């Protein structure tokens, strides 16, 4: 076989942090030199970006290199060494077979020759050694992390909310966390917290503007708040994943007991945004007039009521007939809803973040990543700049995409509400009805009343931005009965 006149040089950028990484510029120089030394022509460069050869991921550039040889686009392959190709024996073996089958000339800077039986045996041995090395690196890395965690080192990555990068308490954030804990353990909902955070314009942990129930939930459930650290690692002997909890060397913001209580409250309380199907329209949306806790629906002897519940941190002293409260509040919501639509047009119109802006931001970040890649491929950007910048840009891209996604969902929800009319109410799902109630009413309070008779004045509600609570004047029977006229009017609450 003649000397290749159109060789392809395979260059892989690895993210190894143990000093094994070889800059693409140096790979390129060495491969050019190798081609000259072998009397091959100057190669076409195939650059595989950002892939760890030991994780067994697909490598599209490597695949196209082989395809190009089969298609006659190139007639030989240059590669720095077999480490650059793969660190897994099960990948190297098929490649050696492919070379045998196609007769593709392969040269490495380490003098391997895959076209002879002896060269192939050497390749196999090197592959086995490389695979062993990859295993040792991953073992060493997890051992190092484990040792670090055992020594009470700080959590890796972004510091947990409530702490700065040195794991010193940020007083303002810690106060906020303590107030949340109080609220949740008193039976309050994540939704209420999120609404007031968004209304006050408190920046999110990532410096954004929109809080979600999941954001607060994950902050509150973090063991870091108790001065502890969870570390998940792969057991070097068995290969099984294990999580261990360690004592950190930073000050706790909440107690272990509070942590346990929070975990219980945030996983069992139906008012905390779990995706459990709800049975009652106003569960978690009513406030106990005595203690301020959220009230939830509960059945009893064939009927049901909303109750302040001691097991969710309430006083347990107020309960009210569920069907009647639902009927009155529904009436209030639909009346306000129609008034609102007549006066202001559809709920939530205007002030939307534009989809166009989000698309532009995504495109801009993607373009920056491309420019960075191009700079790296041509050697203008070195490893020390490339990897951190790439990571940063990727994080930005993910955040932007996620924001665009949630803005989309928000828009869809608002549009659905805008199309909604009172006539659709009966056909709406419970969750749709609840979202209308939340859109119309800021607060519904159930006050204490004398036992026996349902007192409509004990139910008071307030619209968003309204100054006064409103209550009901009712003429006729309650609960509503077919064939009997019950007239309901609204009155400013006393
Ligand atoms: Zn109560």
Boltz pocket constraint, residues with backbone or C-beta under 6 A from the ligand:
constraints:
  - pocket:
      binder: B
      contacts: [[A, 288], [A, 289], [A, 290], [A, 291], [A, 292], [A, 293], [A, 308], [A, 309], [A, 314], [A, 315], [A, 316], [A, 317], [A, 318]]
      max_distance: 6.0
